[in-house]
Amino acid sequence: MDERAITDLMEAMIRRMFHEVLGVELPDPFPRMPYETAMQRYGSDKPDLRIPLELTELTDLMAGVDFKVFASAAQDPKGRVAALRVPGGGKIPRREIDGYTEFVGRYGAKGLAYIKVNDTRAGSGGLQSPIVKFLPDEVLSKILTRTGAENGDLIFFGADTAKVVNDALGALRLRVGLDQGLLNGEWAPLWVVNFPMFEWDEQERRWNALHHPFTAPRVDDPAEVRANPEQCLSRAYDMVLNGTEIGGGSVRIHRPDMQSAVFELLGIGPEEARAKFGFLLDALKFGCPPHGGLAFGLDRLVMLMAGAKSIREVMAFPKTQTAACPLTQAPAPVAEAQLRDLNLRLRRTP
């Protein structure tokens, strides 16, 4: 089994289930989107394609402008400047824009610049925003062209690290799309593929696995993985429906040399790897066929199909906010014998 065989099988199952349970005909096949495209266009690795809004890349335009908020982000190798055009958004009142500014602050954004497009033919004079005076007419013209802005539109801007911009504008895209009634269609499934193998942790100064350390890379040479971890893509895939990940999986590593290379990049030395994953390394050494799979989030899937607003409405045994189970009365008292079996001891806090 390779990733195409697995995803085709799972996709057919979901399509049949929607047909038999809801009488809904999902697309055949589901569209496929690389992770990089999803982040660039939607700011999310699980985009809701029912909302037609997209992000527009502006980083290259802003490196030389006088507006430091945009210029500093554009000049940062890890920075990004992007725009979100809202058709007809010029009618959104200022109090709602202030609410959106507060909303993106939850995702790390320090503010939310915007331009109201009153008259595209009037140049900067047809644009309404405090930031217009900081941007040359040539740059403003290119912003309008790239975003496809028309009279009556509103353009929001994000400028920060790429992560903050993606998180903030990606969430704003969903919020504005719902507020403005821009949903197209009822169901929008897709596969997100070609995820990066690793992500860099600035605080720890080390690589982390984007999914987990057992996902296979798309290259066959361990030396290539060691040499170019930032460019290494994985054989992972997520099934997304209406902006919710309902299933994810990957083709797994089945060779000990490749598994050792991945452990090494993640800072897991030979002794630690042997102590924690010796059983796996032995299994790979003695012979393991190529294999992969996919795990569904059944509660999420049922939530969407039932039209519920919260996953708690469809969970068979939901817990309270204190993690108690009303059905089984868990957590229950633990007997001393059970504690001894687990080598645990309870200690009263002073």
Buried (B, 14 or more C-beta within 10 A) or exposed (E): EEBEEBBEEBBEEBBEBBEEEBEEEBEEBBEBBBBEBBBBBBBBBBBBBBBEBBBBEBBEBBBEBEBEBBBBBBEBEEBBBBBBBBBEBBEBEEEBBEEBBEBBEEBEBEBBBBBBBBEBEEEBEBBBBEBBEBBEEEBBBBBBEBBEBEEBBBBBBBBBBBBBBBBBBBBBBBBBBEBBEBBEEEBBBBBBBBBBBBEEEEEEEEBBBBBEBBBBBBBEEBEBBEEEBEEBBBBBBBBBBBBBBBBBBBBBBBBBEBBBBBBBBBEBEEEEBBEEBEEBBEEBEEEBEEEBEBEBBEBBBBBBBEEBEEBEEBBEEBEEEEEEEEEEEEEEEEEEEEEEEEEEEEEEEE
